[in-house]
Amino acid sequence: MKPKISVIVPAAGAGTRVGGTKPKQFLPLGGVPMLKRTLAALENAELIDEIAVAVPGGYEDEVRAYGFKKLRYVVNGRETRGESVMAALECLSDDTDIVLIHDGCRPFVTQKIISDVIEAVVAHGAAVASVPVTDTIKQADNSGFVTATPNRALLWQAQTPQGFTYDVVRRAYTHAATEGFLSQATDDSVLAEYIGEQVFIVPSSPANIKITNPEDFASAPAFLPEKSMKEIKIYTDGACSGNPGPGGYGAILVHGEHRKEISGGDPQTTNNRMELMGVIKGLEMLKKPCEVEVYTDSRYIVDSVEKGWVYNWQKKKWMRTKTEPTPNADLWQELLALLAKHKVTFHWVKGHAGHPENERCDELARSAVP
């Protein structure tokens, strides 16, 4: 007889590390809210019977509107992950046999990972999807000195789903709540360990990433299941007379034998703004998620993205220093939103060095200056 399997999805975090006005789990990933992608993966798992999700107050109707049939419970999340899981756990009926707990911001879980965790729970009572640690890990004291170098062959990085029999997960969370450390729980399997349960490691995939930081959002489109993403090349350039002064931008989009040129201008701008506008306007032309290579002679753009500067500015609420705002923050925010929709790689080309597409973009930008 098939066991009844329920999934709890804690998705009530504020997502402050990503920035913006919406929690990260509701931000678009390839044009689809990230939480919706996660729930779709669980909805499509044949072994799963029902889903309970904890979300921030005010988002309950939005999640119900996704229309998933297995989504039986949408609860108002609590201040911490552990408390949100407990609130969802209280909704499940006593005839539940197995409970999986899966992060709302881990949308690339596969059917194999789900079934492997369930199989391990049936055999062992508790299991956690994990990947081997590949880097050398150092343990340090409070002064910053290395105290040990663990054998990485014995180390695993925990992911989700984490699965338990209903009895184990109830006892684990009840114990944590009674002892007063539920609010500190960032991992479910450790609570099972605290009550003496052995937790089985289930090999997972590095692609089963949790999207936490702006950098994760930028790289996440590479893992999207859409296999027919168009491959686009975008060449861009900007120009400005006076800097600040009147300026223009130009961009060329190339897909196979198809080619499109665009340009525009601004009577009062800067060269950096026009360089950014060229990239933004080029990406805005793409109506569906695409795999994009952007070629620009702007080190300002390439280094800011590739070296992570723009994500640090975002974390600091667009302040470059405590007293100095980040220049062009409005355009950087537009660009980051577009990068979340596409898989984008940036390439720097030397300006005015005979690169045909760069030279043409320069012509387009200069001709567009008002």
C-alpha positions, 0 to 999 in steps of 0.5 A: 500500500502506497504511503501518504506523502506530504510536503512542507514548503517554508517560504515565509522569508523576507528575502532581504539579501536580494533586495527589492520590495518583494520577497525573493521567492515571488520574484520572476525567474525566467518570467515565472515566480520562483516559488511557483516553479518550486511548487510546480516541481512538487505538484508534478511528482507522482509520489507526493499527495499534498503540499503545505506552504508557509508564506508571508502575510498578504501573499496567501491569495497569490499562492492559491491563485497558482492553481496547484491541485495538491496545494491543500494548505497555505499558512501564514508563516512565522518569524523563523524557518523552524516556526513556519515549518511547525505551523505547516506541520500542524495542518497535516492530518494524522494519516500522513506517513512521510513528510518531506520539507523542501525550501521554497527557494530551491526550484530545480529539484528533480523527480529523481531526487524526490523519489530517492529521498522518499525511498531512503525514508521508507528504509531508514526513517530520516533522510537528507538530500546532499552533495559531497563537499569538494572544497577543502574546509577549515575549522577556525577559532574565535581569533581566526586561526585554523584549528582543524582541517576535516577530511572532506571525503566525509563531508556533505553539504545538506540540501532539501528535500529532507524527509522523515516519517511522520512520527519522527518529524513530529517528535523532532519538532515538538522536542525543539519547541519544548526545549526552546531552540526551534527558532534557531533551526535552519536545518530539519535533519539536525532536529532529528539528530537531537532526538537520537535518530540516524539520518541517511545521506541521499546523493543529490545534484549540484544543480539543486541550488538554493537561490539566496543571493543576487549572484544566485539569481544571476546564475539561476537561468542556466539551470532552467528546464527550458531547453529551447532557449534561443542563443542571442548575441547582443553588441552594444555601445554608448556615446556622449558629448560633454559627459554629461551632455547629449548622448546616444546608444546603439545595439545589434541583436543577432540570432542565426541569420536574423539581425536587428539594430536599435538606437536611442538618445538622451539630451542630458546624460553620461557615457556610462548611462548610455553604455548601460542603456545599450545593454538594457534596451537590447535585453528588453527586445527579448520576449522570452528567456534566452541565452545571451552573450553581450559584447561591450567595450565598457569595462564599467559594465563588465567588471561591475557584473562579473566581479560582483560589484553591482550585487554589493551595491544592491546589498547596501541599498544602492550606497557605494559608501556610507554617504555616497549613493551608487551612480546610475542605480536606477539603470542597474536595477533595471539591468538586474531585473533583466539578468534574472530573466535570461542567462547572460554572459558578458564579453569585453571588446576593445573599442575603436580597434576594428571590431566590426559590430562594435564599430557599427554600434558606435555609429548607431550611438553617435547618430542617435545623439540629439 
